[in-house]
Amino acid sequence: MSSLSARATSLAADLSKGVASAMSNDSSLTPEAAMLKITKEMLANNPFVTPTGCPANTLPPELLAHIFLVGTQMEAEEEFDEDEDDFDMVDYDLKDGWTDEEDIDPDDLDSAVVTALKSKGKVVQGADGAMEVDGNEEEEDEDYEKTLPFQVLVSHVCRHWREVALASPELWSTLHFSEGVGMEKSKTWIERARGALLDIHIDCTNEHDDDDDDDDENDGQDHSSDATTETPESRYAKAHMDCSHPPPLSLTDMRDILDLIVPLVSQWRSLEIITSIWQYMHTTLSRLSECPSAPLLETLQLYHYHDIEDHETFSPAELREPFLIFNGIAPKLSNVGLWAVHLDWDRSLSLLSGLHDFELTYHTEDVRPSYETFAQIIASSPDLRVLSLCGSGPKEHEPETNAWSTGAIEIPELQEFVFCYHKTSYASALIKKLSLPKVNSLAIDFDGEDYTEFVKQLTLPMSNSKKSLLAGLQHMKISGLPCNKASLKDMLEKLANLRTFNINCSGESEEEIFKHLFPQKVVAGGFPHQRIYCPNLECITTTGIDGGQMRSFVEARIAAGVSIKRVMMSEEDDVDEKDANWLRAHLDVLDFFEPSDSEEEFDDEFLSDDEDSDDPMDNDDDA
């Protein structure tokens, strides 16, 4: 109370002094007027009093534009469910957001945005022309927490913000073409982007494609003659005519989009196209082959998601022709991902040079690059950092024809290698050819065969090196690796520098890897001691391990003096509250993740041998 009294006394003294000073300077002021004057002056910089005007509008336009850009980028980086990402063109008439008409009333725009954000209801136009909330729709639309993209939202706040936003091309340079027929939004964004670098993402897939494929397979009709009587376009139209969930973009839509973006190829910074229908990709490749160059393109990602029935021969055969895109000229291209999409590899050597990240996935044997061409692509990218070969790579090795040269393929700067979905003979032959002196991260996923010989190859010195690939690893992920116990032990023995380990323990071999990470008491030379594999392991991620098993593992490593700091577990594995609390008390971090489909169930389509193989764990030469 004494401190409050002291502050009150001080305030009273300041007020009295201020009133006297004000009246002395202006003899016309009454004591009441003088008190109001000095009170207003004292509260001018009070943070608890709402300032007049908008403080943000005092910022330089360049700084305000940068704030808008950061907000747009943050929104783009957030992970939303697909339904939350879609703009509801019925609930909100976004036409005013896409056009540049000058007669828009900023007050109405501001009111509409604020009301929409507060109510999450439907915005409609009232009798007076103002934007209002339709109360009857609040319950229906309660899940729509956000409808306007950030850059559109800020352009609707006031006239000044709108002018700054429309004068900032970077805000409008990411194109998705998700608005539907007409592409009016995208056309307006292209206009606003002016000469800015463009990031283009086109998704032609549908979450119900699998259901539609099942319907096609079970329709009971014979389509064997279609290839000779119909064009690809007419077959596409016929196949999807009665689909309950047709693709979001038709082939005509795709051509219209290409008509919009191809003339702007000199502005492309990144291009990502995803489809589950090859006709879309064929149409795209055909148009890209007509482009003279892509001078500023840095990232090219072409993904064809589909089920492969024949791993040797590409289908549809009539659309198999390979293309040379951009005339082979894209001097800034550094990130390339080709998922079941093939090029004219021999003519694309200049295009596929200087890469930092290269992904080849799911290519049938007849459209893969030759070993010689593959080696040239790799050699032309001396700074390659990430390489992914999943169900793809150079064409199959044929020992009788010596199709693969005797020399090794050295990738001197490679740091991350992903190697999945190959037959054991192919995997063993290719890994023997690779020299990867700086690789510190390896991800592998195999199943359907015994991969003991492949694991043995991993433990041997690489070409042109005295150490194995495993010796330099700090990070490793194993989603599937059936092999015998002896080879597993040899592999773990080489992982002395491993710091993080991600293991899917759904198979017997993978579960055996986890068991061997426990410290083991052994006798050597007549003396007992502890054998500890991966002594530098700090973080482990598992699928298929329950809370009790993980607690025992962490406890054993602590007792051996090689503590684990971080554990990531599948949220589908059984972890009771008692074990979770114990783990949290003895770890720096315990976290749970949602496993992907590949971690829940391995799809062995790319393994040609469908017969049940002998259990490799039974072939244990260390038994």
N, C-alpha and C positions, 0 to 999 in steps of 0.2 A: 504493500500500500504506500509505503514511503516513496518508492521510485515513481509510482503513478502521480503522487502529489507533487513531486519535484518536476515531472514533465508538464503537469497541468500549470504549475506556477510559471515555468519557463515559457509555455505557450501563451499564457495570459500576458506576460511581460512583452513578448514579441508582438502580440496583437496591439497592445496599448502603444508601443513604440511605433508600430506601423501606421496606426490611425493618426497619431500625432503628426508623423512625417507627411502623410498624405494631405491632411488638412492644412499643414503649413505650406505645402507646395501649391495647393488649390483651395483658396479661401471660400470658394462657392460650395464645397463639399460639406454636407452635414455629417455628423458622426456615423449615422447609419450607412450613408453612401460610401464613406471612407472605409468602413468595415467590409462592405461588399467588395470594394475595389481590391483591398489587400488580400482578402480571402481568395478571390479569383486568381490573383497573382501567385499566391502560395500553392494553390492546387493545380497550377498549369502543368507541372511535370510529375504529378502524382500518378503512379502506375495503376492505381485502383480506379481512376477516373477515365471513362471512355474518351479518347481524343477526338477531335473534330476532323472530318475528312478521312482519307485512307492513307495511313503511314507508308504503305507499300508503294503508293504512287509517287512518293518523293524520291524513290530509287531511280538511278539512271536506267533508261530503257534497256541498255545492254545487260545490266545486272538482273533486271526483271525477266528478260528473255532467258537468261541462263537458269534462273530459278524454275521457269516453266519447263525447260529442257530436262533438268534434273528430276522434276516431278514426273515427267513423261517416261523417263528411263526407269525410275523406280517402279512405276506402275507396270512397265513391260517386264520387269524382272520378277514380279510377284507371281506366285504359282496359284492359279485358280482352277477350279473344275471347269470342264468344257462348257457346261451350261451357264456358268457365271460369266464366262468370257464373251458370250454371244450378246449382241445388241438387239434389243427387242424393238423392231421397227414399227410395231403397232402401238406399244405403250407410249413411246415418245416420238413425236414428229421431229426427226433430226435434220430435216431439210434446211432449217435456218442455220444449223451448225455447219453444213457443207457448202453453203453458198456465200457469196461475198457482197450481197446486196447491202446498200448503204442506208436503207430506210428501216432497219431493224431498231426497235426501241431498246436500248440497253437496260432500262428499268424493268421491262417485261422479261428480258432474258435473265436478269439477275433474280427476279422473283420466281421464275420457273425453276431455275437451278436450285435455289435455296429450298423452295417448297418440296421439290423432288427428293432432295437429300434428307430432309427432315421427316418426310412422311412415308417414303418408299411406296407411295401410292401412284395412281395413274394421273398424269398431267393432261388436262383437257383445256379447251378454249372456252371461257365463260361468255355470257351474253355481252359483256362489255369489251370483249376482245382480249382480256388479260388471261394469263395462264393460271389455272386453278387445279385443285386436287379433286378427283372424283372419289368421294368417300366410299362409293359402292365397290370400288376396285381395290381398296386397301388390303383386304384379306387375301385377294387373289394374287396380288403382286408383292406380298410381304417379303418374299425371298430376294427381290431385286434391291440389294443394298447400293448398287452403283450401276448406272446405265451409260452415262456419257463418258467417253474417253477423256483422259485428263486434259489434253490439249484443247479439246472442244469445251470442256467445263470452264477452263480459265478464260476462254474466248467469249464466254457468255456472262462474265461477271460485270463488266462495265465497258464503255466505249474505249477507254485508254488501254485496258488489258486486251481487248479484242484487236486493237491496232498493233500492239506489240506482238501478240500471238500470230497474227496473219503476216507480219513482217519477219517471222522467224522460220525459214524454210526447213530447218532441222526437225521442227516439231511434226512435220507432215511427211517425212521421208521414209516411213515404214509402211509398207502396203501389204494388206492381207486379202483383199478382194472377197471378203466374207459377207458383204451386204446383200448379195443376190442380184437379180436381173437388173440390167442397166448400168451397174457399177458406178452410180452417180457419186457416191462418197469417194471412191478411189480416184475417179476422174478429177474431182475437186482437190483432193490431197496432192495429186500429181501436179496440178496447176499451182498450188500453194508451195510445193517443194521447190519449184523453179529449177535452179541448177544444182541443188543439193545432191549428195550421194544417196542412192536409193537402196534400201534393204527390202527385198521382195520375198514374201512367204505365201505360197499357194498350196492349200491342202484340199485335195480332191477326194479324200477318203471319207468313209462313213462308218460310224461305230457299228452299224448293222450289216456291214458287207458280208461278214461270215454267215449271218442268217440267210441273206439273199443267195449266197453261193450254195448253201444247203438246199434251198428251194429249187435252184437250177438243176442240181444234181439229182433231185428226186422228182422231177416233173414228169418222168415216164416217157419222154419223147426222144426220138432219135435225131441228133443234130449232126450226124457224121458227114452229111453232104453239104453242110453250111459253108465249108471252106471254099468250095468250088462254085457256089451259087450266090454268095453274098459278099459284100465288101465288109471290112472291119467295122466301119461306121454303122452299117445296117444291122450287123450282128449285135453290136453294142446296144442299139436302140431296141432291137427285139428282145435281147436278154433282160433289159431293165424296164421294159414297157409295163409289166405288171408287178414290179417290185414294190413292196410296202415302204421301203426306205431307199429310194434312188440316190445316187451320189449327189452331193450338194451342187456340183457344177457339171453341166453337160459338156459334151465335146464342143458344141457351138460356143458355150460360155468360155471354154478354155481358149478357143481361137480368138474370141473377142479380147480376152485379157492379153494374149500375145500381141495382138494388133496394137494394144495400148502401150505395152512395155518395150517391145523390140526396138521401136524407133529411139528409145531412151537408153539403149544398151551402153552408151558411153558414160552414163551416170550410175550404172549398177555397181554397188559395193558387195552385196551378197544376194544370192539367188537360192531359194530352197523350194523344191517342188515335191510333193508327196502324193502318190496315187496308188490305188490297188488295181487299176486297169491299164494295161500296157498301151492301149491306143492313145491315152492321154500323153504318156511319156514319149511315144513315137512322134506324135504331133509336135510336142515341145522340141525334141531333138532335131526334127526336120527344120523347124523355124530357126533354132540356134545355129544350125549349119549354114544358114544364109547370112548370119551376122559377120561382118568383115573382121571384127575384133571385139574384145571386152577390155578396154585399156585400164579400167580402175577396179575390175572385179577381184575381190580378195577371197571370197568364200563361195563354193559351188557344192550344193548338196541335192542330189537327185535320188529319191527313194521310191522304189516300186515294191510295195508290200503285197505279197501274194503267196499262195501255197504252190510249191513245186512238186510235181508228180514224177517228172523225169529229170534226173540230175545230170544227164549227159547232153540232152538236146534242148535247145531253146524253143519256147513256144510263146506266141504263134509264129510258125516258121516263115510265113509270108511277110512278117514285119521284123525279121531278124537283122536286116541290113545295119551295119555299124555306121556311125556318123563321125565326121570331124566337125566339132563345133567351134565357133568363133574363129574359124580359119586357122586354128592352132595358136592364136595370139591372145594371151591374157597375162601380161608381164607381171602383174601384182598378185596373181593367184597363188595362195599359200595353203588353203584349207579345202580339201576335196573329199567328199563322201559319195560313193556310188553303190547304192544298195539294189542289186539285181538290175542295174543299168549298165550297159556296155557301150564302149566307144570304138572307133577305129583306132585301136591301140598303137599300131605301127605309125600312123600318121599323126598321132596325138602326142608324140614325144616332146615337142616344144611346149605344148599346152601343159603337160604334166611334169613340169620341171620347176625347181626352186620351191618345192612344197615343204611345209612344216608339219602338216597333219594329213594323213592319207588313209582312207578307209575303203576297202574292197569287201563286199559282203554278198553272199548268195548268188554266185554266177555259175551257170551251167558250164560244163566242160568245154563245149564248142564255142563259147564266146569269151573265154578267158584269154589274157595275153600269153604269148609264148614265154618260155623261161628267159630267152634272150631279151625280148622286149621288156619284160618285167624288170630284169636286171638293169637295163638302160634307164628305165623310169626312176629306179631307186638311185642309181649313180648320178642322175641329173639333179638330185635333191640332196646335196651334201649336208644341209642343215635340218633334215627331217627329224622331228622330235617324237611324233606319235604315228604308229603304224598298226592298223587293224586288218587282219585277214581272217574273216569268219565265213566259212563255206566258200572261200574264194582264194585266189592267188594265181601263180603261174600254172599253165596247163600241166596235166598229170605227167609225172616222170615215167618214161619208158626205158628201162635199163638196156633192152636189146637194141634200141636205136640211139642210145646215148643222147636223148633229147635235152638233157641238162648238161651244161658244160662242166668241166672239172674245177673251175675256179669258184671261190666263195663270193657271196654277196655281202660286202661290208657296208654297214650303216653306222658311220663313226659317231654321230651325235644323237642317235635314237635313245630316248629315255623311257618311253612307254610302248609296250608291245602287247597286243590283244590277239590271241591265236585260238580259234574255236571251230568246231564242227567239221573236222576232217577225219578221213580214215587214218588208222594208225600208220599204215605204210607211207602215206603221203606226208603226214605230220613228221614222222621220223626222218624222212628223206629231206624235207625242206629245212627243218631245224638244224640239220647237219650242215647245210649250205650257208647258214646265216652267221655272220660275225657281228655281234652287238656289244661292243666293249663298254658302253656307258648306260645300258639299260638298267634302270632301278625299279621298274614296275612291270609285272607280268600278270596277265589274266588269261586263264585257259578254261575251256569247257568242252569235254569230250564224253562220249558214252557209246554203248552198243558193241564195243570190242574191248579186248585186253590191250591196254596202252603201256604195258611194261617196257617194251622196247623204246618207246618214245621217252619215257621217264629216264631210262638208262642213258639215252642220248643227251638229255638235259644235264646229267651229272658229269658228262665228259667235257674236256676242254673244247671251246669253240674253235672254229677255223681261224687260223692266224693268231691264236691266243694260247696262253698256258693255263687259263682259268676257265671254269664253266660259266654258263649264263647265270646259273643260280647264285654264284658266289657274290655277285654285285647287287643282288636284289635287296631292296628295302621294303617293297610293297608287293604283295602277291594275293591274287584271288583265284580260288579253285572252285568252279561250279560243278565240275564233274571230271574225274580222273581215275577210272577203274584200272587197277594194276595190283601186283602182288606186294606183300609186306616188305620183302627185302628191298625192292626198288624204292618204296616209300621211305624206308629208313635212310637209304643212300641219298635220296632227295633232301630230306630234312637235315641230314648231316652237312649238306652244302649251304644251308640257309642261315649261316652264322650271323649275317648282318641284317636279317629281316627284322623290321620294326612293326609293320602292320600286316595282318593275315585275315583274309576274308574267305571263309569256308562254308560251302553248302554241304551239310552233313546228311543229306537225304540218302546217300548211297553208302554201302559197306566200306568201300575204300576211303571215302572222304571222312567217315566217322572214325576210321582207324587213324587218320592223320591227326584228328583232334585228340585221340587217346594218347598218341605218342608225344604230344606237347606237354603232358604231365611229366615232371621229373621222375626218373626211373633209377632204382637201385640195381646196380650191376656189379659183377665181380670180374676183374681183369688182372691177370698176373698174380692171382691169389689174394688180391686186396679189394675190398668193397669200395665203391664210390658211386656218385650220382652222375647219371647221364642226362644232360639237359639239352634238348634240341631248341634251336632258335633262342639263344640266351638273351638277345637284345630285344625280344618281342615286347612291345609296349601296348599295342592295341589289337584286339581281336573282334571280328564280326562273324556271327554264326547264324545259320538257319538249321533247324532240326536239333538244337541242344536246349534242354530244359533248364530251369533255374537251379535245380539241385546239382546237375552236372557242372554248370558254370561256377557255382559256388565252390564245389570241390576243386575245380581247376584253379581258380584264383587263389584259394587257400593253399594249395600245394605249391604254386609258384611263389607265393609270399614266404612260405616256410623254407624254400630253397634259395631265397635271396634274389630272385629274378621276378620281381613283382610286375603285374599287369596294371597299367594306368587307366585304360579306357576299354569298355566293353559295349558292343552294339549287338542287340539280339532281335530276332524276328518277333514281331508282336503276336504272331500266331503260335509261338512256342509257349509252353506252360511255365510260368514263373509266378510263384505265389508271393504274397506280400512279405512273408518272413525272409525268403531268400533275396527278394529285391531290396529290402531294407539293409540286409547284411552286405550285399554287393555295393550299395551306395556308400556305406560306411567305410568300405575298404578300397574303393576306387576313386579316381579323380572324376570319372564320368561313367554313368550307366545310362544308356539310351536304347530306344526301341525304334524299329523301322518297319515299314510295310513292304513285304517281299514282292518282287516283281514276278511276272509269270514265269520267266526263265529260271527263277530261284525256287519256284514252287513245283514246276514240272518241266523236265527237259524234253524238248521236241527233237527227236532223232531222225527227222526226215532226211537230213543230209548224209546219213550213214547208209550206204547201199546194202549192207548185210542186215536183213530184217530177222534173221533167224536168231534164236537164243544162243548166245555164246557161253562157253564154260565160264564159271565164276573165276576171275583172275586171282581172287584171294585163295582159291584152292591150289593154285600153282605156285606155292610159296617155297622157294628154294632156301628159305631161311628157317624153315620149320624145325 
